[in-house]
Amino acid sequence: MLVAMSSDDDEKTGPGAFARIGAAMGRMRIMTGRRYIGRLAISRVGAGLELSHLDVLSLVRRLGLEQEVTVGAVAEQLRIDHSRASRIVTDLVKRGVVRRAASQEDGRRTIVTLTEDGMQLLARVNGVKEEVLAKVLGDWSQEDMAAFATLYTRFIEGLEAQARDFDAENAGK
């Protein structure tokens, strides 16, 4: 049995919802490309820092929870060449926010870890991010924020899974 949907239903569950999500994703991509939060954080906490420094620091923290982080892993995750990743890591070592150390798994490998100063710098950057989110979400109910956090996380995890599948299917092409 074919059921006609009103335009309100279409906006909530059908092609209209996909269009709205797609449009929002496009706007988010533009905001991400502008690097607003990163630029704001640098203006507030990081004299002389670059966006690539924040990218590497955040990556070292996140990946470091799951695995040892090498310069190669930084290059792969950020999709930059190894020499660029090495230059950024070297600069961060000079700034005292990361250190190089021998791998506990394979002493021939060098890993990158955050220093205490690096953790404090990321805490200040996260403070700026939280300030931005607090302003954006300030008039949202606790229920709306909880629902958004759950749904947005589920959405991103789905995109990440599709990206991994795509990369696996296209490896070596």
C-alpha positions in Angstrom: 0.0 0.0 0.0 1.4 3.3 -1.0 1.1 6.1 1.6 1.4 9.7 0.5 3.7 11.7 2.7 3.2 15.3 3.4 6.0 17.8 2.9 6.4 17.9 6.7 6.9 14.1 6.8 9.4 14.5 3.9 11.4 17.1 5.8 11.5 14.9 8.9 12.2 11.4 7.5 12.5 11.3 3.7 14.5 12.9 0.9 13.9 16.3 2.5 15.8 15.2 5.6 18.7 13.9 3.5 18.8 17.2 1.7 18.9 19.1 5.0 21.6 16.9 6.4 23.6 17.2 3.2 23.3 21.0 3.2 24.3 21.1 6.9 27.3 18.9 6.1 28.4 21.3 3.4 28.2 24.2 5.8 30.1 22.2 8.4 32.8 21.4 5.8 33.2 25.1 5.0 33.4 26.0 8.8 35.9 23.1 9.3 37.9 24.4 6.3 38.0 27.9 7.8 39.4 26.3 10.9 37.6 28.8 13.1 38.0 27.1 16.4 41.7 26.3 15.8 42.4 29.9 14.7 40.6 31.2 17.8 42.5 28.9 20.0 45.8 29.9 18.5 44.9 33.6 19.0 44.2 33.0 22.6 46.8 30.4 23.8 49.5 29.8 21.3 51.9 32.4 20.4 53.7 31.2 17.3 51.6 28.0 16.9 50.2 26.9 13.6 47.1 24.9 12.8 49.3 21.9 11.8 50.7 22.0 15.4 47.3 21.7 16.9 46.4 18.9 14.4 49.5 16.9 15.5 49.0 17.5 19.2 45.4 16.4 19.1 46.3 13.4 17.0 49.1 12.3 19.3 46.7 12.5 22.3 43.9 10.6 20.5 46.0 7.9 18.9 48.1 7.6 21.9 45.1 6.2 23.8 45.1 3.2 21.4 48.6 2.7 20.1 52.1 4.0 20.0 52.3 7.0 17.8 55.1 7.2 15.2 55.8 10.0 12.8 54.6 7.7 10.1 51.3 7.3 11.8 51.0 11.1 12.1 51.7 11.4 8.3 49.2 8.7 7.4 46.4 10.0 9.7 46.8 13.6 8.6 47.4 12.6 5.0 50.7 14.5 4.7 54.1 13.4 3.5 56.4 11.8 6.0 59.0 14.7 5.8 56.3 17.3 6.6 55.1 15.3 9.6 58.7 14.9 10.7 59.3 18.7 10.5 56.1 19.4 12.5 57.1 16.9 15.2 60.6 18.3 15.3 59.2 21.8 15.8 56.9 20.5 18.6 59.8 18.8 20.3 61.7 22.1 20.2 58.7 23.8 21.8 58.7 21.2 24.6 55.1 19.9 23.9 56.0 16.5 22.6 59.0 14.2 23.1 60.5 11.4 21.1 61.0 8.1 22.9 62.0 4.5 22.1 59.0 2.2 21.5 58.2 -0.2 24.3 57.1 -2.7 21.6 60.1 -2.4 19.3 63.1 -0.5 20.5 64.2 0.3 16.9 61.1 2.5 16.5 60.7 6.0 17.7 57.4 7.1 19.1 56.0 10.5 19.8 54.3 11.3 23.2 52.9 14.5 24.8 54.8 16.2 27.5 53.1 17.7 30.5 53.4 21.1 28.7 51.7 19.6 25.7 48.9 18.2 27.8 48.4 21.6 29.4 48.4 23.3 26.0 45.8 20.9 24.7 43.7 21.5 27.9 43.8 25.3 27.1 42.8 24.6 23.5 40.0 22.4 24.6 38.9 25.2 26.9 38.5 27.5 23.9 36.6 24.7 22.1 34.3 24.2 25.1 33.7 28.0 25.3 32.6 28.0 21.6 30.3 25.0 22.1 28.8 26.6 25.3 28.0 29.7 23.3 26.5 27.7 20.4 24.6 25.3 22.6 23.7 27.8 25.4 20.0 27.8 24.7 19.7 24.1 24.1 18.0 21.8 26.6 20.1 19.1 28.4 17.9 16.6 26.5 18.7 18.2 23.1 22.4 18.3 23.9 22.4 14.6 25.0 20.5 13.5 21.9 22.7 15.6 19.6 25.9 14.1 21.2 24.6 10.6 20.8 23.3 11.1 17.2 26.3 13.1 16.0 28.7 10.5 17.4 26.8 7.7 15.8 26.8 9.6 12.5 30.6 10.3 12.6 31.3 6.6 13.5 29.2 5.6 10.5 31.1 7.9 8.2 34.4 6.6 9.6 33.4 3.0 9.0 32.4 3.8 5.4 35.7 5.7 4.9 37.7 2.7 6.2 35.8 0.4 3.9 36.4 2.7 0.9 40.1 2.9 1.7 40.4 -0.9 2.1 38.5 -1.4 -1.2 40.7 1.1 -3.0 44.1 0.2 -1.5 46.7 -0.1 -4.2 44.6 1.3 -7.0 
